[in-house]
């Protein structure tokens, strides 16, 4: 097993980026909120005990720049010790850059992944049937659904036609219908960060990474920043029944976020999110390699619309939230028997990257073999109180 390569973990323009992260400090047996400055992680926990507190400021990026603190180590050293397979538990390492915010996700927001969801549904999660189902679905609905605006009159007409053909799907409903699919991906404090093991439930034999842009949203509904995420997905489990979505999505170490949260400022805005390209690399210990590139520009719903359907007068999040925008990737490259498509193997290294957010890198393992999640919200506040940092 080789060490993970973190050489491209930081954004290409890191010197001008407003980057916030979290670091586990063994000396206090707890996390600290850090600002990334000049290659160092500056502990600002005395001012902002949680990332949530920083995100609730009127101008989080300005607040981050103004916060004072001391270095807890160089970013290079923290990254090196974030590789969980080679970690020195006596030294600090990076965590997911969020804490008590809710973790939500939108699904079926890209045509490619929407069609793959329909295929999972039609095959009832059996990978051997995927190739034939894919050909059938494309013949029925065609491949050019990206031109359709969800909820439009044109989309409604297509729905009527598909219903008449007995080809309608619950995934097409949220893909081109008026209402976005938004679900709870994971629990506050449960996300893993860069270098950590990411989890696959041992029941699954058909699964995939889901590279996504993740928005940070304040309790007011204001979108204040973005980061990268891996919404690890069990295709066979969700394919059996959409009612198994929670079992397919919310498992130990199955939510990866990072490496840092980039706050919006003069150098980085929601328009940068709308235009960004994202790459995916999966490198297996069996020498299998899969590479892909896609663009958030292909999204069928604007990020602000998805956020507005998540937090509104009808649904509040007093601690704010982060929102996965949906995956633009649908890996279909065979990794074994022809026609079965892609599935992970233990030991795979997954790298999700975009120039202005850096790279999120994780090594895959089974959920029951990944370190269990033991540090929750109650532990966080007890730890902060013991350190004299909880202000109530």
C-alpha positions as CSV (number, residue, x, y, z in Angstrom):
1,X,0.0,0.0,0.0
2,X,1.4,3.4,-1.1
3,X,1.0,6.6,0.8
4,X,-1.6,9.0,-0.6
5,X,-0.4,11.8,-2.8
6,X,-1.6,15.2,-1.4
7,X,0.5,17.3,-3.8
8,X,-2.6,18.8,-5.4
9,X,-4.8,18.9,-2.3
10,X,-4.9,22.7,-2.1
11,X,-6.7,25.0,-4.6
12,X,-4.5,26.3,-7.4
13,X,-5.0,29.8,-6.1
14,X,-4.7,28.9,-2.4
15,X,-2.8,32.1,-1.7
16,X,-5.9,34.2,-2.3
17,X,-8.5,31.7,-1.2
18,X,-10.5,32.0,2.0
19,X,-10.0,28.5,3.3
20,X,-11.4,27.1,6.6
21,X,-10.7,23.6,7.9
22,X,-10.8,21.5,11.0
23,X,-7.8,19.8,12.7
24,X,-7.8,17.0,15.3
25,X,-5.4,18.0,18.1
26,X,-4.3,15.0,20.1
27,X,-3.0,17.3,22.8
28,X,-6.6,18.4,23.7
29,X,-8.3,15.2,22.4
30,X,-10.6,17.3,20.2
31,X,-11.0,19.4,17.1
32,X,-10.0,23.0,16.3
33,X,-11.3,25.3,13.6
34,X,-8.4,26.6,11.5
35,X,-7.8,29.3,8.9
36,X,-5.3,28.4,6.1
37,X,-2.7,31.2,5.8
38,X,0.7,31.1,4.2
39,X,0.9,27.4,4.2
40,X,-0.1,27.0,7.9
41,X,-3.2,26.2,9.8
42,X,-4.1,29.0,12.2
43,X,-6.2,27.9,15.2
44,X,-9.2,30.4,15.5
45,X,-11.3,28.2,17.8
46,X,-11.1,30.9,20.6
47,X,-13.1,33.2,18.3
48,X,-15.1,30.6,16.4
49,X,-15.5,27.4,18.4
50,X,-17.3,25.7,15.5
51,X,-17.3,26.1,11.8
52,X,-21.1,26.7,12.1
53,X,-20.3,29.8,14.2
54,X,-18.1,31.2,11.5
55,X,-20.6,30.4,8.8
56,X,-23.3,32.4,10.7
57,X,-21.3,35.6,10.5
58,X,-22.6,38.3,8.1
59,X,-19.5,38.0,6.0
60,X,-17.8,34.7,6.9
61,X,-14.8,35.3,4.6
62,X,-14.1,38.7,6.2
63,X,-14.5,37.2,9.6
64,X,-12.1,34.4,8.8
65,X,-9.4,36.9,7.6
66,X,-9.8,39.0,10.7
67,X,-9.7,36.1,13.2
68,X,-6.4,35.8,15.2
69,X,-4.8,32.7,16.3
70,X,-1.6,30.6,16.4
71,X,-0.3,27.9,14.1
72,X,-1.0,24.2,14.9
73,X,1.3,23.1,12.1
74,X,2.0,23.4,8.4
75,X,-0.6,22.3,5.9
76,X,1.9,20.0,4.4
77,X,2.5,18.2,7.7
78,X,-1.2,18.0,8.5
79,X,-1.9,16.6,5.1
80,X,0.8,14.0,5.4
81,X,-0.6,12.8,8.7
82,X,-4.2,12.8,7.4
83,X,-3.5,9.5,5.5
84,X,-5.3,7.2,7.9
85,X,-3.3,4.1,6.8
86,X,-0.1,5.8,7.9
87,X,-1.2,8.2,10.6
88,X,0.7,9.0,13.7
89,X,-2.1,9.4,16.3
90,X,0.2,11.6,18.4
91,X,0.3,14.3,15.7
92,X,-2.5,16.5,14.4
93,X,-4.4,15.7,11.2
94,X,-7.2,17.2,9.1
95,X,-10.9,16.5,9.6
96,X,-13.9,17.2,7.4
97,X,-14.2,21.0,7.3
98,X,-17.7,21.1,8.8
99,X,-19.1,20.2,12.2
100,X,-22.7,20.6,13.5
101,X,-24.3,21.6,10.2
102,X,-26.9,19.2,8.8
103,X,-25.6,17.1,5.8
104,X,-28.1,17.1,3.0
105,X,-27.8,15.9,-0.6
106,X,-29.7,16.4,-3.9
107,X,-30.1,13.5,-6.2
108,X,-30.8,13.1,-9.9
109,X,-29.6,16.6,-10.9
110,X,-27.6,15.5,-13.9
111,X,-29.0,13.6,-16.9
112,X,-26.2,11.0,-16.9
113,X,-26.7,10.0,-13.3
114,X,-30.5,10.2,-13.7
115,X,-30.5,7.6,-16.4
116,X,-28.3,5.4,-14.4
117,X,-30.8,5.6,-11.5
118,X,-33.6,4.5,-13.9
119,X,-31.4,1.6,-14.9
120,X,-30.8,0.6,-11.3
121,X,-34.5,0.7,-10.8
122,X,-35.3,-1.4,-13.8
123,X,-32.7,-4.0,-13.0
124,X,-33.7,-4.1,-9.3
125,X,-30.0,-3.6,-8.4
126,X,-28.7,-6.6,-10.4
127,X,-25.5,-5.4,-12.2
128,X,-25.5,-8.2,-14.7
129,X,-28.7,-6.7,-16.2
130,X,-27.3,-3.1,-16.5
131,X,-26.1,-3.1,-20.1
132,X,-29.4,-4.4,-21.5
133,X,-31.4,-2.0,-19.4
134,X,-29.2,0.9,-20.4
135,X,-29.9,0.3,-24.1
136,X,-33.6,0.0,-23.4
137,X,-33.8,3.2,-21.4
138,X,-31.9,5.2,-24.0
139,X,-34.1,3.9,-26.7
140,X,-37.2,5.0,-24.7
141,X,-36.2,8.4,-23.5
142,X,-33.2,9.4,-25.6
143,X,-29.9,10.7,-24.4
144,X,-30.6,14.5,-24.8
145,X,-32.6,15.3,-21.7
146,X,-30.2,18.1,-20.7
147,X,-32.1,20.6,-22.8
148,X,-35.3,20.1,-20.6
149,X,-35.9,22.5,-17.8
150,X,-37.3,20.6,-14.8
151,X,-40.9,21.4,-14.2
152,X,-41.4,23.1,-17.6
153,X,-44.4,22.5,-19.9
154,X,-42.1,20.6,-22.2
155,X,-41.0,18.3,-19.4
156,X,-44.6,17.7,-18.4
157,X,-45.5,16.7,-22.0
158,X,-42.5,14.2,-22.0
159,X,-43.8,12.8,-18.7
160,X,-47.3,12.3,-20.2
161,X,-45.7,10.5,-23.2
162,X,-43.6,8.2,-21.0
163,X,-46.5,7.4,-18.7
164,X,-48.5,6.3,-21.8
165,X,-45.5,4.1,-22.8
166,X,-45.4,2.6,-19.3
167,X,-41.9,3.9,-19.0
168,X,-42.3,6.5,-16.2
169,X,-39.9,6.3,-13.2
170,X,-39.7,7.9,-9.8
171,X,-36.2,9.0,-10.8
172,X,-37.5,10.8,-13.9
173,X,-40.1,12.5,-11.7
174,X,-37.4,14.2,-9.6
175,X,-35.1,14.6,-12.6
176,X,-37.4,16.6,-14.8
177,X,-40.4,17.3,-12.6
178,X,-40.8,20.5,-10.5
179,X,-39.5,19.1,-7.2
180,X,-35.9,18.3,-6.5
181,X,-34.9,15.2,-4.6
182,X,-33.3,16.3,-1.4
183,X,-32.4,13.7,1.3
184,X,-30.3,13.4,4.5
185,X,-27.0,12.1,3.4
186,X,-25.4,11.7,6.8
187,X,-25.5,13.0,10.4
188,X,-23.8,16.1,11.8
189,X,-20.2,15.4,12.8
190,X,-20.2,12.0,10.9
191,X,-18.4,13.1,7.7
192,X,-14.8,12.0,7.2
193,X,-12.1,14.2,5.7
194,X,-9.2,14.0,3.3
195,X,-7.0,11.0,3.7
196,X,-9.5,9.1,5.8
197,X,-10.9,5.7,5.0
198,X,-14.3,5.9,3.2
199,X,-16.8,3.1,3.8
200,X,-18.6,0.6,1.6
201,X,-21.3,-1.5,3.3
202,X,-20.2,-5.2,3.0
203,X,-23.6,-6.2,1.7
204,X,-23.0,-4.3,-1.5
205,X,-21.5,-5.8,-4.7
206,X,-22.5,-2.9,-7.0
207,X,-21.4,0.5,-5.8
208,X,-19.6,3.7,-7.0
209,X,-18.1,7.0,-5.9
210,X,-20.3,10.1,-6.4
211,X,-18.1,13.2,-6.9
212,X,-20.0,16.3,-6.1
213,X,-19.7,20.0,-5.3
214,X,-21.0,20.7,-1.8
215,X,-22.5,24.0,-0.8
216,X,-22.2,25.5,2.6
217,X,-25.5,27.3,3.6
218,X,-26.1,29.5,6.6
219,X,-29.3,29.3,8.7
220,X,-30.5,32.4,6.8
221,X,-30.5,30.4,3.6
222,X,-27.5,32.4,2.3
223,X,-25.0,30.2,0.3
224,X,-21.6,31.2,1.8
225,X,-19.1,28.7,0.3
226,X,-18.3,25.4,-1.3
227,X,-16.2,22.3,-1.0
228,X,-15.9,18.8,-2.5
229,X,-17.7,15.7,-1.5
230,X,-18.0,12.0,-2.2
231,X,-21.6,10.7,-1.7
232,X,-20.6,7.1,-1.7
233,X,-23.5,5.1,-3.2
234,X,-24.6,1.5,-3.1
235,X,-26.3,1.0,-6.5
236,X,-27.6,-2.5,-5.8
237,X,-29.2,-1.5,-2.5
238,X,-31.0,1.6,-3.8
239,X,-31.8,-0.3,-7.0
240,X,-33.8,-2.9,-5.0
241,X,-36.1,-0.1,-3.7
242,X,-35.9,3.6,-3.4
243,X,-37.1,3.2,0.1
244,X,-33.7,1.8,0.9
245,X,-32.1,5.1,0.2
246,X,-31.0,5.6,3.8
247,X,-29.4,2.2,3.9
248,X,-27.6,2.9,0.6
249,X,-26.3,6.3,1.6
250,X,-26.0,6.7,5.4
251,X,-23.4,4.3,6.7
252,X,-20.2,4.6,8.7
253,X,-17.6,6.6,6.8
254,X,-19.8,6.8,3.7
255,X,-19.7,10.6,3.6
256,X,-16.5,12.3,2.7
257,X,-16.1,16.1,2.6
258,X,-13.1,18.4,2.1
259,X,-10.3,19.1,2.0
260,X,-11.2,22.6,3.0
261,X,-14.3,24.8,2.9
262,X,-13.8,27.7,0.6
263,X,-15.8,30.7,1.6
264,X,-17.2,33.1,-1.0
265,X,-15.4,36.4,-1.4
266,X,-14.2,38.7,-4.2
267,X,-12.0,35.8,-5.6
268,X,-14.6,33.0,-5.5
269,X,-18.4,33.1,-5.8
270,X,-21.4,31.0,-6.7
271,X,-20.7,31.7,-10.3
272,X,-17.4,29.9,-10.0
273,X,-19.3,26.9,-8.7
274,X,-21.7,27.1,-11.7
275,X,-18.8,27.0,-14.1
276,X,-16.4,24.5,-12.5
277,X,-15.2,21.2,-14.0
278,X,-14.6,18.2,-11.8
279,X,-12.3,15.3,-12.3
280,X,-12.5,11.7,-10.9
281,X,-9.8,9.1,-10.6
282,X,-10.2,5.7,-9.1
283,X,-6.9,3.7,-8.7
284,X,-7.2,0.2,-7.5
285,X,-4.6,-2.1,-5.9
286,X,-5.4,-4.5,-8.8
287,X,-3.9,-1.8,-11.2
288,X,-7.4,-0.9,-12.4
289,X,-7.7,2.8,-13.2
290,X,-10.7,4.8,-14.1
291,X,-10.6,8.5,-15.0
292,X,-13.4,10.9,-15.9
293,X,-14.1,14.6,-16.2
294,X,-17.4,16.5,-16.2
295,X,-18.8,19.9,-15.5
296,X,-21.3,21.4,-13.1
297,X,-22.5,23.4,-16.2
298,X,-24.5,20.2,-17.1
299,X,-26.6,20.4,-14.0
300,X,-30.3,20.5,-14.7
301,X,-31.3,22.7,-11.8
302,X,-29.4,25.8,-10.7
303,X,-27.5,25.4,-7.4
304,X,-29.4,28.3,-5.9
305,X,-32.7,26.6,-6.9
306,X,-31.7,23.4,-5.2
307,X,-30.7,25.3,-2.1
308,X,-34.0,27.2,-2.1
309,X,-35.9,23.9,-2.2
310,X,-33.9,22.7,0.8
311,X,-34.0,25.6,3.2
312,X,-36.9,28.0,3.2
313,X,-39.9,29.3,5.1
314,X,-41.1,25.6,5.0
315,X,-37.9,24.1,6.4
316,X,-35.4,25.6,8.7
317,X,-31.8,24.6,9.7
318,X,-30.8,26.7,12.8
319,X,-27.2,25.4,12.6
320,X,-27.1,25.8,8.8
321,X,-26.4,22.9,6.4
322,X,-24.1,21.6,3.7
323,X,-25.8,20.4,0.5
324,X,-24.4,17.9,-2.0
325,X,-25.5,19.1,-5.5
326,X,-25.7,15.7,-7.1
327,X,-23.2,13.7,-9.0
328,X,-22.3,14.4,-12.6
329,X,-20.6,11.0,-13.0
330,X,-22.1,7.6,-13.7
331,X,-19.2,5.2,-13.9
332,X,-20.0,2.4,-16.3
333,X,-16.6,1.1,-17.2
334,X,-16.4,-2.7,-16.8
335,X,-14.2,-3.9,-14.0
336,X,-14.7,-7.6,-14.3
337,X,-17.2,-9.5,-16.3
338,X,-18.4,-7.7,-19.4
339,X,-21.6,-5.7,-19.0
340,X,-21.5,-5.5,-15.2
341,X,-19.9,-2.0,-15.1
342,X,-17.9,-0.5,-12.4
343,X,-17.9,-1.4,-8.7
344,X,-15.4,-0.5,-6.0
345,X,-12.8,-2.9,-4.4
346,X,-11.3,-2.5,-1.0
347,X,-8.2,-0.5,-1.2
348,X,-9.3,1.8,-4.1
349,X,-8.0,5.3,-3.9
350,X,-10.6,7.9,-5.1
351,X,-9.5,11.4,-6.0
352,X,-12.1,14.1,-6.7
353,X,-10.6,17.4,-7.9
354,X,-11.4,20.8,-9.3
355,X,-8.8,23.7,-9.5
356,X,-10.4,26.2,-7.2
357,X,-11.3,23.7,-4.4
358,X,-8.3,21.3,-4.6
359,X,-8.5,17.5,-4.3
360,X,-10.5,15.2,-2.0
361,X,-8.7,11.9,-1.6
362,X,-9.9,8.8,0.2
363,X,-9.0,5.1,0.4
364,X,-12.0,2.7,0.3
365,X,-12.6,0.1,3.0
366,X,-15.7,-1.7,4.4
367,X,-17.9,0.3,6.8
368,X,-17.5,-2.3,9.5
369,X,-13.7,-2.1,9.2
370,X,-13.4,1.7,9.0
371,X,-12.8,3.4,12.4
372,X,-16.2,3.8,14.0
373,X,-17.8,7.2,14.5
374,X,-17.6,8.0,18.2
375,X,-17.2,11.8,18.4
376,X,-20.6,13.4,18.1
377,X,-22.1,16.8,18.9
378,X,-22.3,16.1,22.7
379,X,-18.6,15.1,22.7
380,X,-17.7,18.3,20.8
381,X,-19.4,20.7,23.2
382,X,-18.1,18.8,26.3
383,X,-14.6,19.0,24.8
384,X,-14.9,22.7,24.0
385,X,-16.2,23.4,27.5
386,X,-13.3,21.6,29.1
387,X,-11.0,23.8,27.0
388,X,-12.8,26.9,28.1
389,X,-13.9,27.6,24.5
390,X,-17.7,27.0,24.8
391,X,-19.4,30.4,25.1
392,X,-22.9,29.0,25.4
